[in-house]
Amino acid sequence: MADLLLATAIFLISHGLAAVRPWRAALVARIGERLYVALFSVVSLGLVVWLGLAYAQAPYVELWPYLPELRWLPVAVMPIACVLIAAGLTSRNPFSLGAGAVGFDASNPGIVAITRHPAIWGLVLWSASHIPINGDAAGLILFGLLSVLGLSGPMSLDAKRRRALGNEAWRQMHAEVRQTPWPAALAQMGLMRPGLGLALYAVLFSLHDMVIGVAPLVF
């Protein structure tokens, strides 16, 4: 459990430091925005991998009993989560994580019309859906951490993007995006993004037993 607690602590510290504006601004001024984002992304990905490995090796300390009927919850929720993550990360988005704000068309927002933070809400669905079925201390630490970070992320990003764009410009762009109805937004996503999301789900499902040591479903 010590390795998981250490990985969790370093993950929280790294993201806490990134949220301190003076520290982040000084680092961006020294190395540039692109290099900062690239380095932070690499570090975050490495920490997520460490968290996953530490979780897989942590001892089982039961907090509540395993309920077999709940095994369907993550299986049913994860396709939606994966589509949100894939669509969010591959779409232009001035409000949140994604393929950058350059070239964003507020009249053709796609997934951004449904939610400003698709990738983050995908992460929340992924982590929260795994809490009920994993009634152990390690599961609660990992998935609880990711759920809390995911729920707090939109507020932090909204504040950050409002400052970057200007409050009035942010409001106008958001109002224009919200004019796109959901059916049109889904059509604007095309077939590639849902396809990528479902492919991601298939990969995670097939490798779950090998990597985590637990099959998502046992028939």
N, C-alpha and C positions, 0 to 999 in steps of 0.2 A: 504493500500500500504506500510505502514511503516514496517510491518512484512516481506514482500517480499524483500524490500530494505535491511533490516537487515540481512536476511538469505543470500542474494546475497553478501553483504559485507563480512560476515564471511566466506562464501565459497571461495571468492577470496583471502582473507587473509590467510586462511589455506593452499590453494594451492600455494600461493605466498611464504609462509614460507618454504613449502616443496621443492620449487625450489632453495632455497638458499643453496648451497653446504656445506659451513662450518657448518651451523646450522643443516642440515640433517646429515652430517657426525658425528657431536658431539653426536647427539641423537642416531644414529645407534651404535656408539661405546659404549654408555652407556647401551642400552637395547637390542641390537642385531638386525640383519637385519630382521629376521622372525617376531619378536614381533613388530618392527616398521611398517612393511608392513601390518600386521594384524590390528594394531591400526589405521593406516591411512585409511585402507579400511573401517573399522567400522565407523570412524568419517565421511568419505566421504559419505558413504551410509546414515548415519543419516542426514547429511546436504542435500542430494538429496531429502530425504523424507520430510524434513522441507520445502525445496523449493517448492515441489509439493503441499503440504498442504497450504502454504502461497499463492501460485499462485491461487489455487482453491477458496480461501477466499478473494482475492484482488478485489477491485471495478473495474467496467468496464469503462475505459477511452478510447474512440475511437480515433484512429489515422488515420485509413482509413476504408471505409465501407466494410461490409461483402460481399464477392463475392461467391454466392452459387456454381458456377461452379468449384471453387478451392477446394471444399470439397473432391474431388476425389484425389487430390495430395497426402496428407499424407496416405490415404487409399491404394494407389498404391505403394508408396515408402516404407512404413513401413515393408512389408514382407521382402524386401531386407535388410533393416536395421536390422531387428531382426535376420535374418540368419547370417549376418556379425557379430553381437554381440555374438550370441550363438557359432558360429564356432570359433570366435576369442578367447573367454574366455575358451573354452574347448580344444584348440590346443596348443601343445608345441610351444613356440615362443621365440627365443633369442633376438628379435628386439623390442618387444612391450609387451602390456598386454596379458595375456594368462595363460596357465596352468604351466608356468615356462619353463626355458630353458633346464633343465636336461632331457636327453633322446631325444632331438630334432635331427631329421635325415634330413640333408639338401637335401638328394636325395628323400625324401618322405615328402615334406613340407606342402602339402595340401593347405589350404586357404592362408598360408603365401607366397606362390608363386604368388598369385594374388595381394596381398597387404601386406606390412609388418605390417600394423596397422588396421586389420579388425574391431576390436571392436570399435576403435576410429572413423573410418569412418562410422560405423553403427550409432554411436551417432550423428555424423554430419548430416547424412541423416535424422535421426529422428527429430532433432531439427530444421534444416533448412526447412524441408518440412512443419513444423507447423507454420512458420512465416507468409507466405502469407495469410493463412486462419484465423489467429488470429490478426486482425488489432487493437489491444488494447495495452495500455502501459505495462500492466502486462505480456502479451504474448511476447512482444518484449524484455522485460527485461530478462525473463526466457530463451526463446529459443535463443535470441541473445547471452546471456552469454554462454550457452552450445555450440553454434556454434563456437564462438570465441575460447573457451577453446579447442574444438575438432580440430580446424584448427591449433592451435599453439602446440597441444600435440605432433604430429609426430616429429616436429623439436627438441623439448626438449628431447623426448625419444631417437631419433637417436643419439644426442650428448651424452646422458648419457650411452647408450649401447656401443657406440664406445669407450668411456673411459674405460668401464668395460671389454670389450672383447679385446681391442687393435685395432687400426685403420686397420692394415693389416689383422688380423683375421676376423674383421667385413666385410671388402671388399671381402675376399675370400668366406666367408659363403654366403654373399649376391649374389655374382656372381653364385655360385653353385645353390642357390635356384631359381634364375631367369632362369636357364636352363630348368626348368620344365614347359612345355606348359600348358595353362589354362585348356584344356580338361582333361589332366592327373591330374592336381591339384584338379579339381572338383571331379574326380573319387576317389582320395585319401581321400577326406573329408568323404566319405561314406554317408549313409542315415541318421544316427543318428543326426548329427549336423544340416542339413537342417530341419529335423523333429523337433528338439528342438526349432529352430528359428521360425518355423511356429506355433508351440504350444505356444510359447511366444507371437506371434502376436495375436493368437486367444484369449488368456487370456486378453491381453491389450485391444483388441477390445471389448470383452464382458463386461469388468469392467469399460470401459471409462466413460460411462454415470453415473455409480454409484459413482465413485471416483472423476471424474473431474466435473460432472454435465452437460456434453454435449455429446450427442450421435454422434459417428463418421459419421454416415449416417442416415438421416431421409427420409424414402420412403413415 
